[in-house]
Amino acid sequence: MDQQIRFCTARDGVRIAYATIGDGPPLVKAANWLTHLEFDWHSPVWRHWMEALAAGRCLVRYDERGCGLSDWDVKDFSFDAMVRDLEAVVDALNLDRFPLLGISQGGAVSAAYAVRHPEKVTHLIMYGAFARGHVKRGQVTPEEHEAQLSLIRLGWGRDNPAYRQIFTTQFIPDAKLEQMQWFNNLMRASTSAENAARIMEVFGQIDVTDLLPRVTVPTIVLHCRGDARVPFEEGRQMAALIPGARFIPLEGKNHLPQEGDPCWQPLIVKVRRFLGADEYAIEGRAAVTAASPAPADRLQSLLTSREREVAALIAQGLANREIAERLVIRERTAEGHVQSILNKLGFNSRVQVAAWAVSRGLGARPAH
C-alpha cells in the first residue's frame, strides 16, 4: 500500500499538502495535532491507523497549515482557517459524498464542516474529540496554559526531548518506549516551536458547543474512559449535544490508541460497522460481510501487511505465543491481530484462516 502526496491551495493562498492511500470509496480524516504526512506514514504511532482505515477505502488525510508538508510561514492560524483547509482538500479532490473522521481537535473541525456542508458528509466519526478547548473547559488555569506555551517555545526544537516528553505522556501514556520516541520526534519534525505554540493557543480556545446541535448527519462518538489528554466527559458532552449521536465508551488511557491497546480492535470494528455494517465494497464488487465470507481475491486487501504476516504464520501452525516471538511483538498484540483477521475475513476458526492463507500463497501448506 502506497500513499500519493499532492498539494492544493486554501482561499488565503496557503498551500496544503494532502495524501491518499488505498482504493475504494473515500474516507476523509480531518487534520489533528500535529501531523507530517511522510513521517506519520513510517511511524509506529500512526501507521496502524492508516492501514486499518484504508482497508477497502481511499483514505484522505492532510497536514493542516503550519505543519508537516504544508506551508509553515502562515499568518492566519484561526479555527475558521482550519475548517477552510479541509474545504480546500475536499474541493481539490472533487469529492461529492464521503464519511468524515475527526480525531482530537479534528472533531471540532469536522463538526463545523458538517454544519456548513451537510450535503457532502454521509457519516461523522468522532474519536477522542472535544467541543471545548482545554482553556475553555477549564482543564488548565491561565497560568498553566502560559507555562505550556513557554515550554513549547523554549524546548520544542532542542535535541533533548524532555520538553516534548511532557506532551507525549499526555497523548500516549501507555505506549512503548519506541512509540514515545517516535512521537517526540514527530512533534519536532512536524512544525516549528512558534507554530506549535500558536496552534496550541488556538486549540485552547475552541468552542463549538453552539454548532453541535446543528449537526444533521449520522454520528458516532468514541472516547477512552482513561484518556489522559481529553477527559472522557468531553466525549460524553459532544455526543449529548449532537442530535441522535451514538456514544461508544472504550477502555484505555492513550489519547491516540496504539496497536495492541485494549481499545484498538473494538474502535476499528465499531467504525467499520458504522460505515457499512461490517462491509467494505472492494473494487466495486459485492460487499464482504461477517456472516458471509467472500471469495479470497476480495479479502486480501482488507488485511494490513502485519495481519498478512500473522495469517501466514497461522498457516504454518504457529500459536499466538510463537507468532509473537517470531514477529518480536507482545502475545496480546498477536492475539489482537488474530482476532482482527477473523473479524475481517468473516471466519470462525484459525483453520479457516490457515486454509485461506495457503490458497493465497501467504504461508506454507500445513501438514494436516
Secondary structure, DSSP 8 states (H G I E B T S, - for coil): --EEEEEEE-TTS-EEEEEEESSSSEEEE---SS--HHHHHT-TTTHHHHHHHTTTSEEEEE--TTSTTS-S--S---HHHHHHHHHHHHHHTT--SEEEEEETTHHHHHHHHHHH-TTTEEEEEEES--SB-TTTTTSS-HHHHHHHHHHHHHHTTSSSTHHHHHHHHHH-TT--HHHHHHHHHHHHHHS-HHHHHHHHHHHHT-B-TTTGGG--S-EEEEEETT-SSS-HHHHHHHHHHSTT-EEEEE--S-SS--TT-TTHHHHHHHHHHHHHSS--B-TTS-B-BTTB---HHHHGGGS-HHHHHHHHHHHTT--HHHHHHHHT--HHHHHHHHHHHHHHHT-SSHHHHHHHHHHTTSS-----
